[in-house]
Amino acid sequence: MLVLGIESSCDETGVALVDAGGPGIPRLLGHALHSQVRMHEAYGGVVPELASRDHIRRVLPLTREVLQQAGRALDEVETVAYTRGPGLAGALLVGAGVACALGAALGKPVLGVHHLEGHLLSPFLSVDPPQFPFVALLVSGGHTQLMRVDGVGQYELLGETIDDAAGEAFDKSAKLLGLGYPGGPALSRLAEQGDAKAFALPRPLLHSGNLDFSFAGLKTAVLTQARKLGDELAPRKADLAAATEAAIVEVLVKKSLAALKETGLDRVVVAGGVGANRLLRAQLDAACAKRGVRVHYPELALCTDNGAMIAMAAAMRIGARVQAASRSYAFDVKPRWPLDEISAAA
C-alpha cells in the first residue's frame, strides 16, 4: 500500500511517499520539504497568511518531486494522508484541501492525521526504530509533553507545559539576545562558544513532584539578566545562550528520567524539532546509558515538520487497524487538538 503524506501545519510544506505493503515497518520511498524560514525572517516570526499562500504554491511541485524520487506514478497512490491539526487554520486547510482533491480525483481514500502523532511515530522511520511501549518526550514548536505510548493510538498524557514550551523558550530567549529568526538553532550554535555556568538561571518545576513543565519564568530570567548586563551584553551573549540552553535541557532530561521511573518503562523516544538539539541528545543519552534505558530519535532530517511523518502515522494507523481511510472527501481541520484526545478509532 502506497501512502502519500502532506504536511502543511505551519511554515514548512512537506510531501512524502511511504510503502506500507510489505511485512514489518512501512518504508520511506521519497520525501521533499520546503521551508519558509527566509520568507518569515523579515517579520521575526510566522505570518499565517503568507504561510498559507506559500503552501499553495509548493505542495503540487513537491508531490511531483517525491513521485519522481520514488519512481512511482500518481495513480499508484492508494491512500492520501494529510495533517488535520493542530496548527495554523489556513495552512492546514491548504494541505487538507489538496489531499482530498487528489483523493477524489484518483478515487482513493484519504485520512487526516494528528500532527503530533506524526512526530511521535517519526522515529519508526529511523535505522533504529523503537518498540512499544515507551515514554515519549514531544518537544515540537509550542508543545512540550511527556506521554506513555503503549501502541498506535494508545497515548496517555503524563505531563505537559503549563505556559511556554521548550521550543518557545529557545526562540523567545534568542529574540531577547537579538539572534533573529528562527531563534532556537541560532541560540544553540552560539551556546557552543559560551560557558553554561556563567549565569545561574532557574530550572522551573524541576522539583515540582510532577511531570509538568514551565519555561515562561526562564524566559523572564533571561530578559532580567540581559537588562542587568546592559552595554556588557554583547561580549556575554554566548555565555547567556549557553546558560539558557543548559537550563532547558536539564529540565527536559530530568523530567524524562522521572517519567521513566514513574512508568517503569526502559525505552524513551524523543521527537519534534527540539529533539535535534545536540546538548539534549548528549545528556539524555548519557543519563539513560547509566540506567540501561534505550533512547530513540528521528533521523535529523525528519525532526522538523515533514510529510514523511504524516504518511508514516497514517500507514501505521491503517496497519494497526485502529483507523480506516475514508472515501468521504468533505474535510475539516482542527487548529487545537490535544494528542491525548485521540481515540484508537479517531
C-alpha positions in Angstrom: 0.0 0.0 0.0 1.4 3.4 -1.1 0.6 6.3 1.2 1.2 9.9 0.1 1.6 12.2 3.1 1.1 16.0 3.0 2.2 18.3 5.9 1.2 22.0 5.9 0.5 22.8 9.6 2.8 25.9 9.9 5.8 27.2 7.9 7.1 24.0 6.1 5.5 22.2 3.2 6.3 18.5 3.3 5.3 15.7 1.0 6.4 12.0 1.2 5.6 8.6 -0.1 5.6 5.5 2.2 5.3 1.9 1.2 3.2 0.0 3.8 2.6 -3.0 1.6 5.2 -5.4 3.0 5.7 -7.0 6.3 7.2 -5.0 9.2 7.5 -1.3 9.5 6.4 0.9 6.5 9.3 2.1 4.3 10.0 5.6 3.1 10.3 5.8 -0.7 10.8 9.5 -1.1 10.2 12.9 0.6 10.6 16.6 -0.2 10.4 19.6 2.0 10.2 23.4 1.5 11.0 25.7 4.5 9.5 29.2 4.6 12.2 30.4 7.0 13.6 33.0 4.6 10.2 34.4 3.8 9.2 34.9 7.5 12.6 36.0 8.7 11.9 39.6 7.7 8.9 39.6 10.1 10.6 37.9 13.1 8.1 35.1 13.1 5.5 33.2 11.0 2.9 35.3 9.2 -0.1 32.9 8.8 -1.5 34.4 5.6 1.9 34.3 3.9 2.4 30.7 5.1 -0.9 29.6 3.6 -0.2 31.2 0.2 3.2 29.6 0.0 1.8 26.2 0.8 -0.5 26.6 -2.2 2.5 27.3 -4.5 4.7 24.5 -3.2 2.5 21.4 -2.5 2.0 20.1 -6.0 5.5 20.7 -7.3 6.8 18.8 -4.2 4.4 16.0 -4.9 5.7 15.6 -8.4 9.3 15.7 -7.0 8.5 12.9 -4.5 6.9 10.7 -7.1 9.9 11.1 -9.3 12.2 10.2 -6.5 10.2 7.1 -5.7 9.8 6.1 -9.4 6.1 5.9 -8.9 3.1 7.3 -10.7 0.3 9.3 -9.0 -2.3 6.7 -9.9 -0.3 4.1 -7.9 -1.0 6.0 -4.7 -3.6 4.1 -2.6 -4.2 6.5 0.3 -3.6 10.2 0.6 -2.9 11.4 4.2 -2.7 15.0 5.4 -2.2 16.9 8.6 -5.7 17.7 10.1 -4.3 19.5 13.1 -3.1 21.1 15.3 -1.6 24.1 13.5 -2.5 27.3 11.7 -6.0 27.0 10.4 -5.3 28.5 6.9 -2.2 26.4 6.5 -4.0 23.2 7.5 -6.8 23.9 5.0 -4.3 24.0 2.1 -3.0 20.5 2.8 -6.4 19.1 3.6 -8.0 20.6 0.5 -5.2 19.3 -1.8 -5.2 15.9 -0.2 -9.0 15.5 -0.5 -9.0 16.8 -4.1 -6.3 14.3 -5.0 -8.2 11.5 -3.3 -11.4 12.4 -5.1 -9.7 12.7 -8.5 -8.0 9.3 -8.0 -10.9 7.6 -6.4 -8.7 6.8 -3.4 -9.4 7.1 0.3 -8.0 9.9 2.5 -7.0 10.1 6.1 -6.5 13.1 8.4 -3.5 12.7 10.8 -2.7 14.4 14.1 0.5 16.5 13.6 1.9 15.4 17.0 1.2 11.8 16.4 3.3 12.2 13.2 6.2 13.4 15.3 5.6 10.7 17.9 5.8 7.9 15.4 8.6 9.5 13.2 11.4 7.5 15.0 9.9 4.4 13.3 11.4 5.8 10.1 14.9 5.7 11.6 17.5 3.0 11.3 16.9 2.1 14.9 13.1 2.1 15.3 11.6 1.7 18.8 9.3 -0.9 20.1 6.1 -0.4 22.2 5.7 0.5 25.0 7.8 3.6 25.6 7.9 7.1 27.2 7.8 9.8 24.6 9.2 13.3 25.0 7.5 15.5 22.5 9.3 18.8 22.0 7.8 20.4 18.9 7.2 24.1 18.4 4.6 25.2 21.0 4.4 21.7 22.5 6.3 20.1 25.3 4.8 16.9 26.6 5.6 13.5 28.1 3.4 10.6 27.0 3.2 7.0 27.8 2.8 5.2 24.5 1.5 1.6 24.5 0.7 1.3 20.8 -0.6 3.2 17.8 -3.5 5.3 19.1 -2.8 4.4 22.8 -1.4 7.6 24.4 -1.5 8.6 28.0 -0.5 12.2 28.9 1.9 12.2 31.8 2.9 15.9 31.8 2.9 19.0 29.7 3.9 22.6 29.7 1.6 25.0 31.7 2.9 28.0 29.8 5.8 28.4 27.3 7.1 25.2 25.7 10.8 24.4 25.4 10.8 25.5 21.7 9.2 28.8 22.6 11.8 29.3 25.4 14.6 28.8 22.9 13.0 31.1 20.3 12.0 33.9 22.8 15.3 33.9 24.6 17.1 34.1 21.2 15.0 37.1 20.3 15.9 38.8 23.6 19.5 38.2 22.6 19.0 39.7 19.2 19.7 36.5 17.4 16.9 36.8 14.8 14.5 34.1 13.4 14.4 31.2 13.8 16.0 31.7 17.2 16.3 28.2 18.6 19.0 26.9 16.3 20.8 30.2 16.4 20.9 30.2 20.2 22.2 26.6 20.2 25.0 27.5 17.8 26.0 30.5 19.9 25.8 28.4 23.1 28.6 26.2 21.8 31.0 29.1 22.3 29.8 30.0 25.8 30.2 29.0 29.4 26.9 27.4 30.7 28.0 28.1 34.3 28.5 31.8 33.8 24.9 32.6 34.9 22.7 30.9 37.4 19.3 30.6 35.6 16.2 28.9 37.1 15.0 25.4 36.3 11.2 25.9 36.7 9.2 23.0 38.1 12.3 20.8 38.3 11.4 19.7 41.8 7.6 20.0 41.5 7.0 16.3 42.1 5.0 16.0 38.9 5.9 15.8 35.2 4.7 19.2 34.1 6.9 21.8 32.5 7.1 25.6 32.7 9.5 27.8 30.8 8.0 31.2 31.0 9.9 32.0 34.2 13.2 31.1 32.5 12.5 33.5 29.6 11.8 36.2 32.1 15.1 35.4 33.9 17.0 35.7 30.6 15.4 39.1 30.0 16.3 40.3 33.5 19.9 39.1 33.1 20.2 40.8 29.7 18.9 44.1 31.1 21.4 43.8 34.0 24.2 43.4 31.6 23.2 46.4 29.6 26.1 47.5 27.4 28.1 44.4 28.5 25.6 42.1 26.9 27.3 41.8 23.5 30.5 40.1 24.8 28.5 37.9 27.2 25.8 36.7 24.7 27.4 33.3 24.2 27.6 32.7 28.0 24.0 33.7 28.4 22.9 31.5 25.5 24.8 28.5 26.9 23.3 29.0 30.4 19.8 29.2 28.8 20.3 26.1 26.8 21.7 24.2 29.8 18.6 25.1 31.9 16.2 24.0 29.3 18.0 20.7 28.6 18.4 19.9 32.3 14.7 20.2 32.9 13.8 18.0 29.8 16.3 15.3 30.8 15.4 15.1 34.5 11.6 15.1 33.7 12.1 12.4 31.2 14.0 10.3 33.7 11.3 10.9 36.2 8.7 9.7 33.7 10.7 6.5 33.1 10.8 5.9 36.8 7.1 6.6 37.3 6.0 4.2 34.4 8.7 1.6 35.0 9.5 1.6 31.3 13.0 1.2 29.9 12.6 2.9 26.5 12.3 6.6 25.6 11.5 8.3 22.3 12.4 11.9 21.6 10.5 13.6 18.8 10.0 17.1 17.4 12.2 20.0 16.4 14.0 20.4 19.7 14.9 16.7 19.5 17.6 17.7 17.1 19.4 19.7 19.8 22.9 18.3 20.3 23.2 19.0 24.1 19.8 17.4 24.7 20.8 14.2 22.8 24.2 14.0 24.5 22.9 14.5 28.1 19.9 12.2 27.6 22.0 9.5 26.0 24.5 9.6 28.9 21.8 9.6 31.6 19.9 6.8 30.0 23.0 4.7 29.3 23.7 4.7 33.1 20.2 3.3 33.7 20.1 0.8 30.9 17.4 2.7 29.0 17.2 2.7 25.2 16.8 6.1 23.6 15.4 6.6 20.1 15.3 9.7 17.9 14.0 10.5 14.4 16.7 11.0 11.7 17.9 14.6 11.9 16.3 15.4 8.6 12.9 14.3 10.0 13.0 16.2 13.3 11.3 19.2 11.8 7.8 19.1 10.3 7.7 16.9 7.2 5.4 14.8 5.1 7.2 11.5 5.9 5.9 11.5 9.5 2.3 12.1 8.3 2.5 9.3 5.7 4.1 7.0 8.4 1.5 7.8 11.0 -1.4 7.1 8.5 0.2 3.9 7.4 0.7 2.7 11.0 -2.9 3.6 12.0 -4.2 1.7 9.0 -1.8 -1.2 9.5 -2.8 -1.5 13.2 -6.4 -1.4 12.2 -7.2 1.5 14.6 -8.4 3.7 11.8 -9.5 3.3 8.2 -9.0 5.8 5.4 -12.3 7.3 4.1 -13.7 8.0 0.7 -15.7 10.9 2.1 -13.9 13.9 0.8 -15.6 16.5 3.0 -13.0 17.7 5.4 -12.4 19.9 8.4 -9.2 20.9 10.3 -8.5 21.1 14.0 -6.1 24.0 14.8 -6.4 23.0 18.5 -6.3 19.3 19.1 -4.8 17.7 22.2 -3.0 14.5 21.4 -4.4 12.6 24.3 -7.9 13.1 22.9 -7.2 10.8 20.0 -9.0 7.6 20.4 -7.9 4.3 18.8 -10.6 4.9 16.2 -10.3 8.7 15.7 
